[in-house]
Amino acid sequence: MDHKWILSERLSREVGFRAACLDYLDSVEADTDALHNRQADLLGEMGAHFIEKDAWETLSDTQPPKQLVHKRIILPLREEILSRKHGVIPPKSLIFFGPPGTGKTHFVKAMAGKLGWWFIEILPSLLMADGVDKIGANLRTTMEKVRKLDEVVVFIDEFEEIAASRDEASRIDRSITNEFLKQVPMLKKPGSKILLVCATNYIRQLDAALLRPGRFDCIIPVGTLDEEGRRTILQHYTSKIHARDIDMDLLVSLTQNFTPADIELLFQIIAQRSFEQEYEIRQECVVTTDAIISEISKFRPSLTPEMIEEFKQDALKYSRI
């Protein structure tokens, strides 16, 4: 400010201090607009979308690990000033593990909805689109794009397909796991608002280096539903069909080994049956408790006692929360 004239890069000549300030602000605004446009293009290219906030309410308060995720992950990310005051470092990378159908994907989407962040799913099949030998390069390119984004939840399902143990893996599989090991720390730079969540049904198949502290901040088990969890999901789906006077206590007791995905499929079948019946008889068809019980009796739930026991062992061995 001691100088009367300042060189304007835009005009390539000296201008007064006020004109230089206006020139600078115009430049910053143009850069900001360009950044927003680039982010919008990337979000569209990667299939980003918003999840409704009420997705979080479809999770029962007693459903593990809802309370843990809320306190350990969502609150520190939303309450940044309070987090810094108490020296809390919000998690940036998580692994969800548990039997198939236990709601891992739904949990991640519900988290994105609760945070109000974009949701992006990276499919292992898309990383393999150019051949197995190109997976590492495609993974690197994808992660470079992710690092340019802000306020996104990045989800990778079937994580074991791209991060399997290197002990008995082929050369290509080892290179893919090595590439992922390099990429995870790069997503966790201070100040970034990127949450990486990976899910697997087979935690034992992951490379040991990924499970050690330093790569993933939390490793969270997502297991069977308790009674209250099943009640919340059953109430959600019964509200979407044409039903009356449902004995919810009885349904809860009959769906002990059902996963959230099982219950969703069960009610899709019930809705279709009800629709077809009303179409055929041309009279109102109301779903009753007996009709639901009939479908439950024919339905084979995903979970078995053996799977539940194996999950309990894995939860003791691998959980880090």
C-alpha positions as CSV (number, residue, x, y, z in Angstrom):
1,M,0.0,0.0,0.0
2,D,3.1,2.3,0.1
3,H,3.1,2.3,-3.7
4,K,0.9,4.6,-5.6
5,W,0.7,2.3,-8.7
6,I,0.3,-1.5,-8.8
7,L,0.8,-3.7,-11.8
8,S,-2.4,-5.3,-13.0
9,E,-1.9,-8.8,-14.4
10,R,-5.2,-8.7,-16.1
11,L,-4.6,-5.3,-17.8
12,S,-0.8,-5.7,-18.1
13,R,-0.2,-2.1,-16.9
14,E,0.0,-0.2,-13.7
15,V,-3.2,0.9,-12.0
16,G,-4.3,2.7,-8.8
17,F,-4.6,0.7,-5.6
18,R,-8.4,0.7,-5.7
19,A,-8.5,-0.5,-9.3
20,A,-5.9,-3.2,-8.4
21,C,-8.1,-4.5,-5.5
22,L,-11.2,-4.7,-7.8
23,D,-9.1,-6.5,-10.4
24,Y,-8.0,-9.0,-7.7
25,L,-11.6,-9.6,-6.5
26,D,-12.8,-10.1,-10.1
27,S,-10.0,-12.7,-10.6
28,V,-10.8,-14.5,-7.3
29,E,-14.5,-14.6,-8.3
30,A,-13.7,-16.0,-11.7
31,D,-11.5,-18.7,-10.1
32,T,-14.2,-19.6,-7.7
33,D,-16.8,-20.0,-10.4
34,A,-14.4,-22.1,-12.4
35,L,-13.8,-24.3,-9.4
36,H,-17.5,-24.8,-8.8
37,N,-18.0,-25.7,-12.4
38,R,-15.2,-28.2,-12.4
39,Q,-16.6,-29.8,-9.2
40,A,-20.1,-29.9,-10.7
41,D,-18.7,-31.7,-13.8
42,L,-16.8,-34.2,-11.7
43,L,-19.8,-34.9,-9.5
44,G,-21.9,-35.6,-12.6
45,E,-19.2,-37.7,-14.2
46,M,-18.9,-39.9,-11.0
47,G,-22.7,-40.3,-10.6
48,A,-22.9,-38.3,-7.3
49,H,-26.4,-37.8,-5.8
50,F,-28.0,-36.6,-2.6
51,I,-29.6,-39.0,-0.2
52,E,-32.8,-37.9,1.7
53,K,-32.1,-36.9,5.3
54,D,-35.0,-39.1,6.6
55,A,-33.0,-42.2,5.5
56,W,-31.3,-41.9,8.9
57,E,-34.7,-42.3,10.7
58,T,-35.3,-45.7,9.1
59,L,-32.4,-47.0,11.3
60,S,-33.6,-48.0,14.8
61,D,-31.8,-46.2,17.6
62,T,-30.9,-49.6,19.0
63,Q,-29.7,-50.9,15.7
64,P,-25.9,-51.4,15.9
65,P,-24.0,-49.3,15.1
66,K,-26.3,-46.2,14.7
67,Q,-25.4,-44.5,18.0
68,L,-21.7,-45.2,17.5
69,V,-21.7,-43.8,14.0
70,H,-23.6,-40.7,15.2
71,K,-21.2,-39.9,18.1
72,R,-17.9,-41.1,16.6
73,I,-18.3,-39.9,13.0
74,I,-21.2,-37.6,12.2
75,L,-21.0,-35.3,15.2
76,P,-17.3,-34.6,14.8
77,L,-17.7,-33.9,11.1
78,R,-20.7,-31.6,11.6
79,E,-19.4,-29.8,14.8
80,E,-16.0,-28.8,13.5
81,I,-15.3,-25.9,15.9
82,L,-16.2,-28.0,18.9
83,S,-14.1,-30.9,17.6
84,R,-11.0,-28.7,17.2
85,K,-11.6,-27.2,20.7
86,H,-11.3,-30.7,22.3
87,G,-8.6,-32.0,19.9
88,V,-11.0,-34.5,18.3
89,I,-9.9,-35.6,14.8
90,P,-12.9,-36.6,12.8
91,P,-12.6,-40.0,11.1
92,K,-12.0,-39.8,7.3
93,S,-11.8,-43.5,6.4
94,L,-14.0,-46.4,7.6
95,I,-14.6,-50.1,7.0
96,F,-18.0,-51.6,7.6
97,F,-18.1,-55.4,7.8
98,G,-20.7,-58.0,8.4
99,P,-22.8,-60.8,6.9
100,P,-24.5,-60.1,3.5
101,G,-27.7,-58.1,3.7
102,T,-27.2,-56.6,7.1
103,G,-27.6,-53.0,5.9
104,K,-24.0,-51.8,5.4
105,T,-24.9,-50.0,2.1
106,H,-28.0,-48.4,3.7
107,F,-26.0,-47.3,6.7
108,V,-23.5,-45.4,4.4
109,K,-26.3,-43.8,2.4
110,A,-28.0,-42.8,5.6
111,M,-24.8,-41.2,6.9
112,A,-24.5,-39.2,3.7
113,G,-28.1,-38.0,4.1
114,K,-27.5,-37.0,7.7
115,L,-24.4,-35.1,6.8
116,G,-26.0,-33.5,3.8
117,W,-23.0,-34.5,1.7
118,W,-22.9,-36.0,-1.8
119,F,-22.9,-39.8,-2.1
120,I,-20.7,-41.4,-4.7
121,E,-20.3,-45.2,-5.1
122,I,-17.2,-46.6,-6.8
123,L,-18.0,-50.0,-8.2
124,P,-15.1,-52.5,-8.4
125,S,-16.7,-53.7,-11.7
126,L,-16.1,-50.3,-13.3
127,L,-12.5,-50.3,-12.2
128,M,-12.2,-53.6,-14.0
129,A,-13.8,-52.3,-17.2
130,D,-10.5,-51.9,-19.1
131,G,-9.2,-55.3,-18.0
132,V,-7.6,-56.6,-14.8
133,D,-4.2,-55.2,-15.5
134,K,-5.7,-51.6,-15.6
135,I,-7.5,-51.7,-12.3
136,G,-4.6,-50.0,-10.4
137,A,-4.4,-47.2,-12.9
138,N,-8.2,-46.7,-12.9
139,L,-8.2,-46.7,-9.1
140,R,-5.4,-44.0,-9.1
141,T,-7.3,-41.9,-11.6
142,T,-10.6,-42.2,-9.7
143,M,-9.0,-41.2,-6.4
144,E,-7.3,-38.2,-8.0
145,K,-10.8,-37.1,-9.1
146,V,-12.2,-37.7,-5.6
147,R,-9.5,-35.5,-4.0
148,K,-10.8,-32.6,-6.0
149,L,-14.2,-32.8,-4.5
150,D,-15.7,-31.5,-1.2
151,E,-18.3,-32.7,1.2
152,V,-18.6,-36.2,-0.4
153,V,-19.1,-39.7,1.1
154,V,-17.3,-42.1,-1.2
155,F,-18.5,-45.7,-0.9
156,I,-16.7,-48.9,-2.1
157,D,-18.7,-52.1,-1.7
158,E,-17.3,-55.6,-2.0
159,F,-14.0,-54.1,-0.9
160,E,-12.3,-57.5,-0.8
161,E,-12.3,-57.5,-4.6
162,I,-9.7,-54.7,-4.8
163,A,-7.9,-55.0,-1.4
164,A,-7.5,-58.7,-0.8
165,S,-4.6,-60.2,1.2
166,R,-1.3,-60.1,-0.7
167,D,0.0,-63.3,0.9
168,E,-1.3,-65.6,-1.8
169,A,-2.3,-63.1,-4.4
170,S,-1.1,-62.8,-8.0
171,R,1.2,-60.0,-9.1
172,I,-1.7,-57.9,-10.4
173,D,-3.7,-58.4,-7.3
174,R,-0.8,-57.4,-5.1
175,S,-0.3,-54.2,-7.2
176,I,-3.9,-53.3,-6.8
177,T,-3.8,-53.6,-3.0
178,N,-0.5,-51.7,-3.0
179,E,-2.1,-48.9,-5.0
180,F,-5.0,-48.7,-2.5
181,L,-2.6,-48.6,0.4
182,K,-1.0,-45.5,-1.2
183,Q,-4.3,-43.8,-2.0
184,V,-6.0,-44.0,1.4
185,P,-3.6,-41.6,3.3
186,M,-3.9,-39.1,0.4
187,L,-7.6,-38.7,1.0
188,K,-7.1,-37.8,4.6
189,K,-5.4,-34.5,4.2
190,P,-6.3,-31.9,7.0
191,G,-9.3,-29.7,6.1
192,S,-10.7,-32.0,3.5
193,K,-14.3,-33.0,3.7
194,I,-14.1,-36.5,2.1
195,L,-15.3,-39.6,4.0
196,L,-14.2,-42.9,2.5
197,V,-16.3,-45.9,3.5
198,C,-15.6,-49.4,2.4
199,A,-17.8,-52.4,3.0
200,T,-17.1,-56.1,3.0
201,N,-18.8,-59.3,3.8
202,Y,-15.4,-61.1,4.2
203,I,-13.2,-59.1,6.6
204,R,-10.8,-62.0,6.9
205,Q,-9.9,-61.7,3.2
206,L,-8.6,-58.1,3.5
207,D,-4.9,-57.4,3.5
208,A,-3.5,-57.2,7.0
209,A,-1.9,-53.8,6.3
210,L,-5.3,-52.2,5.7
211,L,-6.5,-53.4,9.1
212,R,-3.7,-51.9,11.1
213,P,-4.1,-48.4,12.6
214,G,-3.1,-45.6,10.3
215,R,-5.0,-46.6,7.2
216,F,-8.6,-46.8,8.3
217,D,-9.7,-44.8,11.3
218,C,-12.6,-47.1,12.3
219,I,-13.5,-50.7,11.5
220,I,-17.1,-51.2,12.4
221,P,-19.2,-54.4,12.6
222,V,-22.7,-54.3,11.2
223,G,-24.5,-57.4,12.4
224,T,-27.9,-58.8,13.1
225,L,-31.0,-56.7,14.0
226,D,-32.3,-56.7,17.5
227,E,-36.1,-56.7,18.2
228,E,-36.3,-52.9,18.2
229,G,-34.3,-52.7,14.9
230,R,-36.6,-55.2,13.2
231,R,-39.7,-53.4,14.6
232,T,-38.5,-50.1,13.1
233,I,-37.9,-51.6,9.6
234,L,-41.1,-53.6,9.7
235,Q,-43.1,-50.5,10.6
236,H,-41.4,-48.6,7.8
237,Y,-42.4,-51.2,5.2
238,T,-45.9,-51.9,6.5
239,S,-46.6,-48.2,6.2
240,K,-45.9,-48.5,2.4
241,I,-48.4,-51.3,1.7
242,H,-52.2,-51.4,1.8
243,A,-52.5,-53.0,5.3
244,R,-54.5,-52.7,8.4
245,D,-54.5,-54.0,12.0
246,I,-51.0,-55.6,11.8
247,D,-49.8,-57.5,14.9
248,M,-46.3,-56.0,14.9
249,D,-45.2,-57.9,18.0
250,L,-45.9,-61.2,16.3
251,L,-44.0,-60.2,13.1
252,V,-41.0,-59.1,15.1
253,S,-40.9,-62.5,16.8
254,L,-41.1,-64.4,13.5
255,T,-38.3,-62.5,11.7
256,Q,-35.4,-63.2,14.1
257,N,-32.8,-64.1,11.4
258,F,-34.0,-61.6,8.8
259,T,-31.6,-58.9,7.6
260,P,-32.9,-55.5,6.5
261,A,-32.5,-56.6,2.9
262,D,-34.6,-59.7,3.7
263,I,-37.4,-57.6,5.1
264,E,-37.4,-55.3,2.1
265,L,-37.6,-58.2,-0.3
266,L,-40.4,-59.8,1.8
267,F,-42.5,-56.7,1.6
268,Q,-41.9,-56.4,-2.2
269,I,-43.3,-59.9,-2.5
270,I,-46.3,-59.1,-0.3
271,A,-47.1,-55.9,-2.2
272,Q,-46.9,-57.7,-5.5
273,R,-49.3,-60.5,-4.3
274,S,-51.7,-57.9,-3.0
275,F,-51.6,-56.0,-6.2
276,E,-52.2,-59.1,-8.4
277,Q,-55.1,-60.3,-6.2
278,E,-56.9,-57.0,-6.3
279,Y,-56.4,-56.8,-10.1
280,E,-57.9,-60.3,-10.5
281,I,-60.9,-60.0,-8.2
282,R,-61.6,-56.3,-8.8
283,Q,-62.3,-55.8,-5.1
284,E,-60.3,-54.0,-2.4
285,C,-57.5,-56.3,-1.1
286,V,-56.1,-55.4,2.4
287,V,-52.9,-57.0,3.6
288,T,-53.5,-58.7,7.0
289,T,-51.2,-60.2,9.6
290,D,-52.1,-63.7,8.4
291,A,-51.1,-62.8,4.8
292,I,-47.7,-61.5,6.0
293,I,-47.2,-64.6,8.2
294,S,-47.9,-66.8,5.2
295,E,-45.2,-65.2,3.2
296,I,-42.7,-65.3,6.1
297,S,-43.3,-69.1,6.4
298,K,-42.2,-69.5,2.8
299,F,-39.2,-67.1,3.0
300,R,-35.7,-68.3,3.7
301,P,-33.8,-65.7,5.7
302,S,-30.2,-64.8,4.8
303,L,-28.6,-65.4,8.2
304,T,-27.9,-68.8,9.7
305,P,-26.7,-69.6,13.2
306,E,-23.2,-70.4,11.8
307,M,-22.9,-67.1,10.0
308,I,-24.0,-65.2,13.2
309,E,-21.4,-67.0,15.3
310,E,-18.6,-66.3,12.7
311,F,-19.6,-62.7,12.7
312,K,-19.4,-62.5,16.5
313,Q,-15.8,-63.9,16.3
314,D,-14.8,-61.4,13.6
315,A,-16.3,-58.5,15.6
316,L,-14.1,-59.4,18.6
317,K,-11.0,-59.7,16.5
318,Y,-11.2,-56.9,13.9
319,S,-13.4,-54.1,15.3
320,R,-11.7,-50.8,16.0
321,I,-14.0,-48.1,17.1
